[in-house]
Amino acid sequence: MIRRTTNGIVFYQFASLTPYREVLHAVFTRIGGTSRGPYQSLNVGHLIGDDAAAVDANHRRIFQALGINAETVVTARQVHGAQVAIVSTAHWGTIIPATDSLISAERGTVLLLRFADCVPLMLYDPLRHVLALVHVGWRGLFAGVVPHTIATLQQAFGCHPYDILAGIGPAIGPCCYEVGPEVVVKVEQTFGRDSGLLQSQPSGAIHFDLPGAVRRQLQNLGVQHIEDSALCTSCHTDEFFSHRAEHGRTGRFAAILGLRE
Ligand SMILES: [Zn+2]
């Protein structure tokens, strides 16, 4: 990914998406906001203990950084599920209930989701001008949010997986993501015993490669163009919020995706 700074706000963009002028996208960091304490500083998570006025101010800052009209933004109440929503101008300014995947093909509609270790996945079909923003944690992964999103793109928009450009943003990496037996069992059931997605540590702990699992699912579905940020949120709490590294007391950074007017 490419690191950029605007008015003190630091964000990343996928090199594979930047050639497409119609695509507006960014994965923001925690740098450049107004929140304090564990939410320092560009937290966009409401309902996690931060000051509401600071969170509102942070939203204004990220919208300003990209030149977005706040009224055009559609977000979702993320629940680690597999629900997919196709959104349009009718949804501007609303929060889609219980959804972790937003799809849009309408110019001027901006999608926003929030992250702190889960995978921000961006999908864009440059032939059919449709895009998706997906929140993928381990529960959503095994619930099938990635295949549900690809299937919706195919059925509703006629997309072919081999045309789709995928970007895997900053998320907790295999270096840091220790998991328990409930996840190990799911990984072995879904990807087989020799997937390489589970790594035994000298301590006896088992680490899971969540971004690698997202990539594997995409490849199994026929998606060929995948850019992986290889940025670990837990290793880089100077730039990103990490639920795991900060023991649950932390903020959320924003990922934004839309088609320009
Ligand atoms: Zn790490």
py3Dmol code that shows the C-alpha trace and the ligand (Angstrom):
import py3Dmol

protein = """\
ATOM      1  CA  MET A   1       0.000   0.000   0.000  1.00  0.00           C
ATOM      2  CA  ILE A   2       0.968   3.616  -0.435  1.00  0.00           C
ATOM      3  CA  ARG A   3       1.215   5.809   2.698  1.00  0.00           C
ATOM      4  CA  ARG A   4      -0.122   9.359   2.362  1.00  0.00           C
ATOM      5  CA  THR A   5      -0.488  12.377   4.658  1.00  0.00           C
ATOM      6  CA  THR A   6      -3.080  15.163   4.306  1.00  0.00           C
ATOM      7  CA  ASN A   7      -3.451  17.889   6.973  1.00  0.00           C
ATOM      8  CA  GLY A   8      -1.660  15.653   9.489  1.00  0.00           C
ATOM      9  CA  ILE A   9      -3.988  12.726   8.759  1.00  0.00           C
ATOM     10  CA  VAL A  10      -2.164   9.575   7.689  1.00  0.00           C
ATOM     11  CA  PHE A  11      -3.872   7.020   5.458  1.00  0.00           C
ATOM     12  CA  TYR A  12      -2.987   4.186   3.104  1.00  0.00           C
ATOM     13  CA  GLN A  13      -4.123   3.421  -0.447  1.00  0.00           C
ATOM     14  CA  PHE A  14      -3.838   0.276  -2.547  1.00  0.00           C
ATOM     15  CA  ALA A  15      -1.433   0.694  -5.454  1.00  0.00           C
ATOM     16  CA  SER A  16      -3.728  -1.507  -7.548  1.00  0.00           C
ATOM     17  CA  LEU A  17      -6.738   0.827  -7.073  1.00  0.00           C
ATOM     18  CA  THR A  18      -5.055   4.217  -7.453  1.00  0.00           C
ATOM     19  CA  PRO A  19      -4.937   4.068 -11.305  1.00  0.00           C
ATOM     20  CA  TYR A  20      -8.765   4.084 -11.326  1.00  0.00           C
ATOM     21  CA  ARG A  21      -9.724   7.728 -10.986  1.00  0.00           C
ATOM     22  CA  GLU A  22     -13.371   6.874 -10.318  1.00  0.00           C
ATOM     23  CA  VAL A  23     -12.466   4.939  -7.164  1.00  0.00           C
ATOM     24  CA  LEU A  24     -12.268   6.886  -3.922  1.00  0.00           C
ATOM     25  CA  HIS A  25     -10.568   4.820  -1.233  1.00  0.00           C
ATOM     26  CA  ALA A  26      -8.457   4.976   1.910  1.00  0.00           C
ATOM     27  CA  VAL A  27      -7.579   2.969   4.970  1.00  0.00           C
ATOM     28  CA  PHE A  28      -7.023   5.534   7.685  1.00  0.00           C
ATOM     29  CA  THR A  29      -4.602   5.159  10.575  1.00  0.00           C
ATOM     30  CA  ARG A  30      -5.013   6.423  14.151  1.00  0.00           C
ATOM     31  CA  ILE A  31      -2.893   9.489  13.322  1.00  0.00           C
ATOM     32  CA  GLY A  32      -4.322  12.991  12.944  1.00  0.00           C
ATOM     33  CA  GLY A  33      -7.436  13.035  15.138  1.00  0.00           C
ATOM     34  CA  THR A  34      -8.680  14.630  18.342  1.00  0.00           C
ATOM     35  CA  SER A  35      -9.383  11.667  20.658  1.00  0.00           C
ATOM     36  CA  ARG A  36      -7.321  11.045  23.781  1.00  0.00           C
ATOM     37  CA  GLY A  37      -6.192   8.150  25.943  1.00  0.00           C
ATOM     38  CA  PRO A  38      -6.619   4.677  24.415  1.00  0.00           C
ATOM     39  CA  TYR A  39      -8.544   6.266  21.518  1.00  0.00           C
ATOM     40  CA  GLN A  40      -5.653   8.510  20.496  1.00  0.00           C
ATOM     41  CA  SER A  41      -6.287   9.987  18.129  1.00  0.00           C
ATOM     42  CA  LEU A  42      -8.304   9.364  14.939  1.00  0.00           C
ATOM     43  CA  ASN A  43     -10.895   7.014  16.472  1.00  0.00           C
ATOM     44  CA  VAL A  44     -14.123   6.612  14.468  1.00  0.00           C
ATOM     45  CA  GLY A  45     -15.762   4.090  16.790  1.00  0.00           C
ATOM     46  CA  HIS A  46     -18.857   5.247  18.620  1.00  0.00           C
ATOM     47  CA  LEU A  47     -20.125   3.137  21.545  1.00  0.00           C
ATOM     48  CA  ILE A  48     -16.657   2.105  22.763  1.00  0.00           C
ATOM     49  CA  GLY A  49     -16.198   4.716  25.493  1.00  0.00           C
ATOM     50  CA  ASP A  50     -14.697   7.627  23.589  1.00  0.00           C
ATOM     51  CA  ASP A  51     -16.027  11.176  23.751  1.00  0.00           C
ATOM     52  CA  ALA A  52     -18.810  11.510  21.132  1.00  0.00           C
ATOM     53  CA  ALA A  53     -17.778  15.038  20.149  1.00  0.00           C
ATOM     54  CA  ALA A  54     -14.218  13.851  19.464  1.00  0.00           C
ATOM     55  CA  VAL A  55     -15.487  10.932  17.368  1.00  0.00           C
ATOM     56  CA  ASP A  56     -17.707  13.288  15.363  1.00  0.00           C
ATOM     57  CA  ALA A  57     -14.764  15.650  14.836  1.00  0.00           C
ATOM     58  CA  ASN A  58     -12.622  12.734  13.645  1.00  0.00           C
ATOM     59  CA  HIS A  59     -15.265  11.783  11.085  1.00  0.00           C
ATOM     60  CA  ARG A  60     -15.307  15.346   9.788  1.00  0.00           C
ATOM     61  CA  ARG A  61     -11.506  15.242   9.471  1.00  0.00           C
ATOM     62  CA  ILE A  62     -11.386  12.032   7.434  1.00  0.00           C
ATOM     63  CA  PHE A  63     -14.241  13.188   5.175  1.00  0.00           C
ATOM     64  CA  GLN A  64     -12.455  16.497   4.635  1.00  0.00           C
ATOM     65  CA  ALA A  65      -9.172  14.692   3.866  1.00  0.00           C
ATOM     66  CA  LEU A  66     -10.860  12.877   0.960  1.00  0.00           C
ATOM     67  CA  GLY A  67     -13.245  15.671  -0.054  1.00  0.00           C
ATOM     68  CA  ILE A  68     -16.334  13.666   0.926  1.00  0.00           C
ATOM     69  CA  ASN A  69     -19.780  15.078   1.692  1.00  0.00           C
ATOM     70  CA  ALA A  70     -20.782  13.444   5.012  1.00  0.00           C
ATOM     71  CA  GLU A  71     -24.401  13.113   3.827  1.00  0.00           C
ATOM     72  CA  THR A  72     -23.353  10.587   1.158  1.00  0.00           C
ATOM     73  CA  VAL A  73     -21.752   8.132   3.606  1.00  0.00           C
ATOM     74  CA  VAL A  74     -23.303   4.736   4.328  1.00  0.00           C
ATOM     75  CA  THR A  75     -22.007   2.615   7.172  1.00  0.00           C
ATOM     76  CA  ALA A  76     -23.080  -0.549   8.997  1.00  0.00           C
ATOM     77  CA  ARG A  77     -23.498  -2.004  12.452  1.00  0.00           C
ATOM     78  CA  GLN A  78     -20.761  -4.643  12.190  1.00  0.00           C
ATOM     79  CA  VAL A  79     -21.556  -7.954  13.892  1.00  0.00           C
ATOM     80  CA  HIS A  80     -18.916 -10.419  12.551  1.00  0.00           C
ATOM     81  CA  GLY A  81     -21.571 -12.050  10.385  1.00  0.00           C
ATOM     82  CA  ALA A  82     -21.982 -12.853   6.685  1.00  0.00           C
ATOM     83  CA  GLN A  83     -24.809 -10.458   5.786  1.00  0.00           C
ATOM     84  CA  VAL A  84     -24.225  -8.475   2.574  1.00  0.00           C
ATOM     85  CA  ALA A  85     -26.086  -5.250   1.715  1.00  0.00           C
ATOM     86  CA  ILE A  86     -26.316  -3.542  -1.681  1.00  0.00           C
ATOM     87  CA  VAL A  87     -26.574   0.169  -0.933  1.00  0.00           C
ATOM     88  CA  SER A  88     -27.631   3.153  -2.994  1.00  0.00           C
ATOM     89  CA  THR A  89     -28.469   6.815  -2.667  1.00  0.00           C
ATOM     90  CA  ALA A  90     -31.566   5.824  -0.676  1.00  0.00           C
ATOM     91  CA  HIS A  91     -29.223   4.718   2.123  1.00  0.00           C
ATOM     92  CA  TRP A  92     -27.159   7.909   2.328  1.00  0.00           C
ATOM     93  CA  GLY A  93     -26.546   8.953   5.920  1.00  0.00           C
ATOM     94  CA  THR A  94     -27.830   5.687   7.387  1.00  0.00           C
ATOM     95  CA  ILE A  95     -26.373   2.770   9.341  1.00  0.00           C
ATOM     96  CA  ILE A  96     -27.263  -0.616   7.809  1.00  0.00           C
ATOM     97  CA  PRO A  97     -28.165  -2.995  10.671  1.00  0.00           C
ATOM     98  CA  ALA A  98     -26.182  -6.197  11.370  1.00  0.00           C
ATOM     99  CA  THR A  99     -24.074  -6.196   8.196  1.00  0.00           C
ATOM    100  CA  ASP A 100     -20.361  -6.700   7.513  1.00  0.00           C
ATOM    101  CA  SER A 101     -20.276  -6.278   3.746  1.00  0.00           C
ATOM    102  CA  LEU A 102     -21.444  -3.243   1.768  1.00  0.00           C
ATOM    103  CA  ILE A 103     -21.711  -3.195  -2.030  1.00  0.00           C
ATOM    104  CA  SER A 104     -22.272  -0.137  -4.191  1.00  0.00           C
ATOM    105  CA  ALA A 105     -22.424   0.584  -7.905  1.00  0.00           C
ATOM    106  CA  GLU A 106     -23.768   4.122  -7.592  1.00  0.00           C
ATOM    107  CA  ARG A 107     -21.560   7.109  -8.160  1.00  0.00           C
ATOM    108  CA  GLY A 108     -21.367   9.460  -5.198  1.00  0.00           C
ATOM    109  CA  THR A 109     -22.193   6.830  -2.582  1.00  0.00           C
ATOM    110  CA  VAL A 110     -19.416   6.377   0.000  1.00  0.00           C
ATOM    111  CA  LEU A 111     -18.999   3.232   2.126  1.00  0.00           C
ATOM    112  CA  LEU A 112     -17.379   3.333   5.571  1.00  0.00           C
ATOM    113  CA  LEU A 113     -16.503   0.474   7.954  1.00  0.00           C
ATOM    114  CA  ARG A 114     -14.438   0.400  11.159  1.00  0.00           C
ATOM    115  CA  PHE A 115     -11.517  -1.821  12.138  1.00  0.00           C
ATOM    116  CA  ALA A 116      -9.089  -2.795  14.902  1.00  0.00           C
ATOM    117  CA  ASP A 117      -7.429  -6.131  13.853  1.00  0.00           C
ATOM    118  CA  CYS A 118     -10.112  -7.583  11.537  1.00  0.00           C
ATOM    119  CA  VAL A 119      -9.353  -7.518   7.808  1.00  0.00           C
ATOM    120  CA  PRO A 120     -10.514  -4.503   5.769  1.00  0.00           C
ATOM    121  CA  LEU A 121     -11.198  -6.090   2.380  1.00  0.00           C
ATOM    122  CA  MET A 122     -11.820  -3.913  -0.667  1.00  0.00           C
ATOM    123  CA  LEU A 123     -13.124  -5.311  -3.957  1.00  0.00           C
ATOM    124  CA  TYR A 124     -13.511  -3.471  -7.254  1.00  0.00           C
ATOM    125  CA  ASP A 125     -14.658  -4.664 -10.660  1.00  0.00           C
ATOM    126  CA  PRO A 126     -13.319  -2.056 -13.112  1.00  0.00           C
ATOM    127  CA  LEU A 127     -15.425  -3.458 -15.979  1.00  0.00           C
ATOM    128  CA  ARG A 128     -18.801  -3.222 -14.224  1.00  0.00           C
ATOM    129  CA  HIS A 129     -17.899  -0.327 -11.914  1.00  0.00           C
ATOM    130  CA  VAL A 130     -19.106  -2.012  -8.757  1.00  0.00           C
ATOM    131  CA  LEU A 131     -17.259  -2.206  -5.471  1.00  0.00           C
ATOM    132  CA  ALA A 132     -17.483  -3.826  -2.047  1.00  0.00           C
ATOM    133  CA  LEU A 133     -16.110  -3.024   1.382  1.00  0.00           C
ATOM    134  CA  VAL A 134     -15.971  -5.980   3.764  1.00  0.00           C
ATOM    135  CA  HIS A 135     -15.158  -6.465   7.467  1.00  0.00           C
ATOM    136  CA  VAL A 136     -13.614  -9.916   7.979  1.00  0.00           C
ATOM    137  CA  GLY A 137     -12.749 -11.285  11.404  1.00  0.00           C
ATOM    138  CA  TRP A 138     -12.459 -14.994  12.109  1.00  0.00           C
ATOM    139  CA  ARG A 139     -16.181 -15.340  12.855  1.00  0.00           C
ATOM    140  CA  GLY A 140     -17.166 -13.570   9.646  1.00  0.00           C
ATOM    141  CA  LEU A 141     -14.581 -15.572   7.698  1.00  0.00           C
ATOM    142  CA  PHE A 142     -16.091 -18.870   8.782  1.00  0.00           C
ATOM    143  CA  ALA A 143     -19.640 -17.533   8.484  1.00  0.00           C
ATOM    144  CA  GLY A 144     -18.793 -16.962   4.795  1.00  0.00           C
ATOM    145  CA  VAL A 145     -18.825 -13.200   4.395  1.00  0.00           C
ATOM    146  CA  VAL A 146     -16.204 -13.349   1.620  1.00  0.00           C
ATOM    147  CA  PRO A 147     -17.975 -15.966  -0.580  1.00  0.00           C
ATOM    148  CA  HIS A 148     -21.343 -14.289   0.085  1.00  0.00           C
ATOM    149  CA  THR A 149     -19.914 -10.996  -1.142  1.00  0.00           C
ATOM    150  CA  ILE A 150     -18.395 -12.519  -4.291  1.00  0.00           C
ATOM    151  CA  ALA A 151     -21.639 -14.428  -4.993  1.00  0.00           C
ATOM    152  CA  THR A 152     -23.670 -11.214  -4.651  1.00  0.00           C
ATOM    153  CA  LEU A 153     -21.316  -9.406  -7.051  1.00  0.00           C
ATOM    154  CA  GLN A 154     -21.780 -12.251  -9.546  1.00  0.00           C
ATOM    155  CA  GLN A 155     -25.560 -12.580  -9.211  1.00  0.00           C
ATOM    156  CA  ALA A 156     -26.577  -8.930  -8.879  1.00  0.00           C
ATOM    157  CA  PHE A 157     -24.010  -7.322 -11.180  1.00  0.00           C
ATOM    158  CA  GLY A 158     -22.721 -10.075 -13.469  1.00  0.00           C
ATOM    159  CA  CYS A 159     -19.160  -9.769 -12.167  1.00  0.00           C
ATOM    160  CA  HIS A 160     -16.555 -12.412 -12.970  1.00  0.00           C
ATOM    161  CA  PRO A 161     -14.127 -13.165 -10.114  1.00  0.00           C
ATOM    162  CA  TYR A 162     -11.121 -12.946 -12.472  1.00  0.00           C
ATOM    163  CA  ASP A 163     -11.970  -9.301 -13.243  1.00  0.00           C
ATOM    164  CA  ILE A 164     -12.140  -8.279  -9.593  1.00  0.00           C
ATOM    165  CA  LEU A 165      -9.292  -6.364  -7.949  1.00  0.00           C
ATOM    166  CA  ALA A 166      -8.961  -7.217  -4.257  1.00  0.00           C
ATOM    167  CA  GLY A 167      -7.107  -5.317  -1.536  1.00  0.00           C
ATOM    168  CA  ILE A 168      -6.373  -6.795   1.891  1.00  0.00           C
ATOM    169  CA  GLY A 169      -5.728  -3.929   4.296  1.00  0.00           C
ATOM    170  CA  PRO A 170      -3.937  -3.701   7.652  1.00  0.00           C
ATOM    171  CA  ALA A 171      -5.043  -6.462  10.048  1.00  0.00           C
ATOM    172  CA  ILE A 172      -3.603  -8.636  12.783  1.00  0.00           C
ATOM    173  CA  GLY A 173      -0.960 -10.882  11.211  1.00  0.00           C
ATOM    174  CA  PRO A 174       0.261 -14.415  11.837  1.00  0.00           C
ATOM    175  CA  CYS A 175       3.124 -12.880  13.838  1.00  0.00           C
ATOM    176  CA  CYS A 176       0.671 -11.829  16.580  1.00  0.00           C
ATOM    177  CA  TYR A 177      -2.664 -13.612  16.258  1.00  0.00           C
ATOM    178  CA  GLU A 178      -2.734 -16.375  18.860  1.00  0.00           C
ATOM    179  CA  VAL A 179      -5.934 -18.394  18.652  1.00  0.00           C
ATOM    180  CA  GLY A 180      -7.667 -21.029  20.737  1.00  0.00           C
ATOM    181  CA  PRO A 181      -8.907 -24.511  19.839  1.00  0.00           C
ATOM    182  CA  GLU A 182     -12.292 -23.261  18.559  1.00  0.00           C
ATOM    183  CA  VAL A 183     -10.516 -21.361  15.777  1.00  0.00           C
ATOM    184  CA  VAL A 184      -7.972 -24.137  15.096  1.00  0.00           C
ATOM    185  CA  VAL A 185     -10.807 -26.626  14.520  1.00  0.00           C
ATOM    186  CA  LYS A 186     -12.572 -24.237  12.119  1.00  0.00           C
ATOM    187  CA  VAL A 187      -9.374 -23.584  10.141  1.00  0.00           C
ATOM    188  CA  GLU A 188      -8.682 -27.318   9.771  1.00  0.00           C
ATOM    189  CA  GLN A 189     -12.295 -28.032   8.749  1.00  0.00           C
ATOM    190  CA  THR A 190     -12.371 -25.231   6.202  1.00  0.00           C
ATOM    191  CA  PHE A 191      -8.853 -25.229   4.755  1.00  0.00           C
ATOM    192  CA  GLY A 192      -7.548 -28.718   5.622  1.00  0.00           C
ATOM    193  CA  ARG A 193      -4.848 -29.800   8.044  1.00  0.00           C
ATOM    194  CA  ASP A 194      -1.915 -28.698   5.880  1.00  0.00           C
ATOM    195  CA  SER A 195      -3.122 -25.243   4.861  1.00  0.00           C
ATOM    196  CA  GLY A 196      -0.125 -23.416   6.316  1.00  0.00           C
ATOM    197  CA  LEU A 197      -2.545 -20.934   7.886  1.00  0.00           C
ATOM    198  CA  LEU A 198      -1.808 -22.204  11.419  1.00  0.00           C
ATOM    199  CA  GLN A 199       1.678 -21.818  12.833  1.00  0.00           C
ATOM    200  CA  SER A 200       2.865 -23.513  16.026  1.00  0.00           C
ATOM    201  CA  GLN A 201       5.058 -21.301  18.185  1.00  0.00           C
ATOM    202  CA  PRO A 202       7.963 -22.466  20.381  1.00  0.00           C
ATOM    203  CA  SER A 203       5.779 -21.553  23.382  1.00  0.00           C
ATOM    204  CA  GLY A 204       3.170 -24.081  22.267  1.00  0.00           C
ATOM    205  CA  ALA A 205       0.740 -21.346  21.217  1.00  0.00           C
ATOM    206  CA  ILE A 206      -0.867 -21.517  17.783  1.00  0.00           C
ATOM    207  CA  HIS A 207      -1.019 -18.447  15.536  1.00  0.00           C
ATOM    208  CA  PHE A 208      -3.538 -17.984  12.710  1.00  0.00           C
ATOM    209  CA  ASP A 209      -2.889 -16.143   9.446  1.00  0.00           C
ATOM    210  CA  LEU A 210      -6.247 -14.344   9.092  1.00  0.00           C
ATOM    211  CA  PRO A 211      -5.236 -12.158   6.105  1.00  0.00           C
ATOM    212  CA  GLY A 212      -3.767 -15.286   4.475  1.00  0.00           C
ATOM    213  CA  ALA A 213      -7.075 -17.095   4.992  1.00  0.00           C
ATOM    214  CA  VAL A 214      -8.962 -14.250   3.308  1.00  0.00           C
ATOM    215  CA  ARG A 215      -6.536 -14.458   0.387  1.00  0.00           C
ATOM    216  CA  ARG A 216      -7.014 -18.243   0.213  1.00  0.00           C
ATOM    217  CA  GLN A 217     -10.811 -17.891   0.112  1.00  0.00           C
ATOM    218  CA  LEU A 218     -10.571 -15.271  -2.629  1.00  0.00           C
ATOM    219  CA  GLN A 219      -8.235 -17.477  -4.686  1.00  0.00           C
ATOM    220  CA  ASN A 220     -10.515 -20.488  -4.221  1.00  0.00           C
ATOM    221  CA  LEU A 221     -13.363 -18.355  -5.608  1.00  0.00           C
ATOM    222  CA  GLY A 222     -11.334 -17.404  -8.681  1.00  0.00           C
ATOM    223  CA  VAL A 223     -10.116 -13.950  -7.660  1.00  0.00           C
ATOM    224  CA  GLN A 224      -6.621 -13.558  -9.115  1.00  0.00           C
ATOM    225  CA  HIS A 225      -5.658  -9.928  -8.565  1.00  0.00           C
ATOM    226  CA  ILE A 226      -4.995  -9.573  -4.839  1.00  0.00           C
ATOM    227  CA  GLU A 227      -2.899  -6.878  -3.167  1.00  0.00           C
ATOM    228  CA  ASP A 228      -1.986  -7.631   0.452  1.00  0.00           C
ATOM    229  CA  SER A 229      -0.842  -4.732   2.625  1.00  0.00           C
ATOM    230  CA  ALA A 230       1.137  -7.141   4.855  1.00  0.00           C
ATOM    231  CA  LEU A 231       0.717  -4.556   7.611  1.00  0.00           C
ATOM    232  CA  CYS A 232       0.078  -6.039  11.067  1.00  0.00           C
ATOM    233  CA  THR A 233      -2.095  -3.841  13.284  1.00  0.00           C
ATOM    234  CA  SER A 234      -0.821  -5.520  16.451  1.00  0.00           C
ATOM    235  CA  CYS A 235       2.834  -4.927  15.491  1.00  0.00           C
ATOM    236  CA  HIS A 236       2.098  -1.285  14.572  1.00  0.00           C
ATOM    237  CA  THR A 237      -0.019   0.244  17.346  1.00  0.00           C
ATOM    238  CA  ASP A 238       1.803   3.512  16.618  1.00  0.00           C
ATOM    239  CA  GLU A 239      -0.236   3.679  13.392  1.00  0.00           C
ATOM    240  CA  PHE A 240      -3.251   1.410  13.912  1.00  0.00           C
ATOM    241  CA  PHE A 241      -5.708   0.497  16.619  1.00  0.00           C
ATOM    242  CA  SER A 242      -5.314  -3.149  17.693  1.00  0.00           C
ATOM    243  CA  HIS A 243      -7.997  -4.766  19.815  1.00  0.00           C
ATOM    244  CA  ARG A 244      -5.663  -7.634  20.701  1.00  0.00           C
ATOM    245  CA  ALA A 245      -2.461  -5.675  21.393  1.00  0.00           C
ATOM    246  CA  GLU A 246      -4.320  -3.068  23.448  1.00  0.00           C
ATOM    247  CA  HIS A 247      -6.411  -5.573  25.395  1.00  0.00           C
ATOM    248  CA  GLY A 248      -9.750  -4.326  24.112  1.00  0.00           C
ATOM    249  CA  ARG A 249      -9.250  -0.706  25.241  1.00  0.00           C
ATOM    250  CA  THR A 250      -8.658   0.993  21.934  1.00  0.00           C
ATOM    251  CA  GLY A 251     -10.321   2.845  19.070  1.00  0.00           C
ATOM    252  CA  ARG A 252     -11.324   1.943  15.533  1.00  0.00           C
ATOM    253  CA  PHE A 253      -9.774   3.183  12.300  1.00  0.00           C
ATOM    254  CA  ALA A 254     -11.850   3.810   9.198  1.00  0.00           C
ATOM    255  CA  ALA A 255     -11.790   2.230   5.763  1.00  0.00           C
ATOM    256  CA  ILE A 256     -13.602   4.169   3.066  1.00  0.00           C
ATOM    257  CA  LEU A 257     -14.545   3.088  -0.457  1.00  0.00           C
ATOM    258  CA  GLY A 258     -16.750   4.704  -3.066  1.00  0.00           C
ATOM    259  CA  LEU A 259     -17.224   5.700  -6.697  1.00  0.00           C
ATOM    260  CA  ARG A 260     -16.693   9.376  -7.401  1.00  0.00           C
ATOM    261  CA  GLU A 261     -19.509  11.472  -8.854  1.00  0.00           C
TER     262      GLU A 261
END
"""
ligand_1 = """\
1
ZN
Zn 2.224 -8.699 14.245
"""
view = py3Dmol.view(width=600, height=400)
view.addModel(protein, "pdb")
view.setStyle({"model": 0}, {"cartoon": {"style": "trace"}})
view.addModel(ligand_1, "xyz")
view.setStyle({"model": 1}, {"stick": {}})
view.zoomTo()
view.show()
